[in-house]
Amino acid sequence: MNNTLEPAFADAMGACRADEVEGETLVSVIVVNYNTASLIQPMMDCLLASAVGRGRVQIIVLDNASRDHSLVALKTLAGQIDLIVNAQNVGFGRANNQCFALARGRYVLLLNTDAFVAPDTLRKTLDYMDSHPKTGVLGVRLVGRDGVLQPSCRYFPAVSNVFLSRTGLGRLFPWVQALDDMSWDHSSNRPCDWVPGCYYLVRREVIDQVGLFDPRYFLYYEEVDHCRAVKAAGWDVIYFHDATVVHIGGESAKSDGDLTEGARQIPSLQIESELLYFRKHSGLWGLLAHLFLTVLAALILNLKSVFKVQGAEVFRAQWQHVWQVFGLVMQTDWGTRPTR
């Protein structure tokens, strides 16, 4: 891993820092890029338009050992960003932690390369944080490129609701809090358990108190885990309805292999992070319960496939998933350490 700034940007960064000595940086925007060269310029265009009139905004971009033309695209932004280039992909959470060492802002915004802000997004969210001092983390209304609402205001995963979500049995247990509640109109602010990391605005004071991401999570669950720490420290996590971000989703993951349904997750990374999360927050017995319900879910889904006449491919896929879960249990030493 290379923690140093690319030499070509050193002079521009020095000038930028000299200019900011006399005033406070309001927000540091951290962008982690991995194989999304085509998204860098449109994402930056949206961000810079939103940053106009917002005082001093620092933009830190880390390239996580991309194999496409990302560095070519990033070099066109010289003077506008602080650039870090990693020699290897260290994962999403660790890369954000790495960037935070350079952050000077009163607020820190974690922004994905596949998340496109509206011109008023930064203003509205920062104004809300300024006027609500107990808000530690803020997320916004997320929509896809087709305008369809995405889960934006979420509840903590538990062994029970993950099982019910995977099997589609949640409607039979309405008293169990679901992972997502999409039945309301999302047109009001509300506290929630956690917000997705594609637009993740956090108060610097919060990071100073509880840290940023647990480096054990290579990808996925890092913001879930962080929001637990934020709420445990007495801060609010808020869904803010009056700002919308267009989130494509899954662009970095596509470059590393096939995705699950919805183009959202690479199975092995999702499974590993889930195991680490349940072991950390539910202990060994919670992990064992999760493993039991994983097998039970496969049985239920296979039974459903028989009634729906879906064929042997679905049957094999379910047991391949179970096999993968138990393989990663061994590789992570029962959810106590990451594999990378």
ABEGO torsion letter per residue (X at the ends): XBABBBAAAAAAAAAAAAAAAABBBABBBBBBBBGAAAAAAAAAAAAAAAABGAEBBBBBBBBBGBABAAAAAAAAABGABBBBBBABBAEAAAAAAAAAAABABABBBBBBAABBBBAAAAAAAAAAAAABAABABBBBBBBBAAGBBBBABBBBBBAAAAAAAAAGAAAABAABBBABBAABAGABBBBBABBBAABBBBBAAAAAAAEBBBAABABEGAAAAAAAAAAAAGBBBBBBAABBBBBAEGAAAAAAEBBBBGGABBAAAAAAAAAAAAAAAAEAAAAAAAAAAAAAAAAAAAAAAAAAGAEAAAAAAAAAAAAAAAAAAAAAGGGABBAX
